[in-house]
Amino acid sequence: MTSEPKTSKQLFFLVALPRSGNTLFTSIMNQNPEIACTPNSITLEIMKDLFLLKQTDVFQNYPDHKSLDNVLDVVYDTYYKDWPQPIIIDRGPVTTQGNFALMQKHFRRPFKCIILLRDLMDVLASYMKWYTENPDAFPNKYNLKNDEEKLMMLMNKDGAIAMQLEAIKNSYNHKDICHYVKYDDLVARPAEEFRKIYQFMGLPYFNHKFENLQQIEVNGMKYNDTIVGKNMHNIRSVVRKVNNPYIDKIPERIRQKYGHIRF
């Protein structure tokens, strides 16, 4: 007889644009041994890919919805069943319309979302600094001629930025389960912001430290940044606001098209 996946874990989601403090947030939150805040998660992709099987000829030839729905119902319980932490903060765009509908149908238990907010020009300036200082960064691998072309590539409709922007926009339709944290507030007043986050989660506050921070490691695993480019997920050892000179180097066409996206 096989054992059923445990359902005792409490699930939260982290929704944010890339370069918005995700890695910093995760490093700090994971100081609490009761919490596992994940790096980029594939769980929503698993849900989507399973759901899309319903569009295949093989499924439609024998449309056993109940059996496939049984698999969808236990994706999160199965994925996290061997993680020792009782509280999971899964990093993924759960508040897009499609993802949210899948979660409502198949997870069927309450969950809350922490939304990190950072102005898009600051996000793009962070990307510029990273790919300029790291030649192996993935935006440098597409024979693009200049910053404008690289930033337009990052802003493609199927990319991570567009997906997270959709998730943030749609999150305002579910404000009752969302807590919004501005990146600038997080780095200026981390203790105050983390206390608010714990209050939102309904958990006792953990005495976090905001210096001598460690790079992300969850259950013995780290990011392999040879895939996307060196230093993609490196964080400073101390929480502080650092002015980025690349903000003034963003091409004018990019500013005109996307400069209005502010939080």
Secondary structure, DSSP 8 states (H G I E B T S, - for coil): ---------EEEEEEE-TTSSHHHHHHHHTTSTTEEEEEE--HHHHHHHHHHGGGSHHHHHS--HHHHHHHHHTHHHHHTTT---SEEEEES-TTSHHHHHHHHHHT-S--EEEEEE--HHHHHHHHHHHHHH-TTSGGGGS---SHHHHHHHHT-TTSHHHHHHHHHHHHGGGGGGEEEEEHHHHHHSHHHHHHHHHHHHT--------SS-----BTTB---TTTT-TTTT---SS------GGGGGS-HHHHHHHTT---
